[in-house]
Amino acid sequence: MGKVKERTKKVWQWLRKNALNKQMIVYVLIAEAIFWSPCVVTALLALIVNPWWWTAFGAICAFWAGPFTPAVPLQIGLAVLIKKIVERKKK
C-alpha cells in the first residue's frame, strides 16, 4: 500500500510541476488557436469570398469534433511542443 501512495504522490507532483500550472494553460490556449485556425480561416473565407467555404468549415469542424478523432492528444502534444520550443529559445 505504501508504494502505491508514494507513486501517486510522485505523479501528482510531476503533474503540478509540468502540466497544471499557469504557463501550460497559456501553451494549451495557443495550441488550441493553432489547431482550430483552419476553421476560423474557412469561416472568414465564407463570410468574405464565397459561401461555398461553409462546406469546408463544416467538414473540418465535424471531422475534428467527432468522437474517434485524436484531437485532444494532438492538441496536448502541440502544447508540449510549444513549451519545449520556448524553453530552448530561453536557453
TAJOSUL-V251504 format. One line per field, one symbol per residue. phi: phi as a letter, one per 20 degrees, with the letter a starting at -180 (. if undefined). burial: 1 if it has 9 or more other ideal C-beta (glycine too) atoms within 8 Angstrom, else 0. Layout:
phi = ???
burial = ???
//
This chain:
phi = .ffffffffffffffffdcdcffffffffffffffefffffffffffeebfgffffgfffffffeffddefffffffffffffffffffff
burial = 0000000000000111000010010011011100110010011011000000110110011001000000100111011101100100000
//
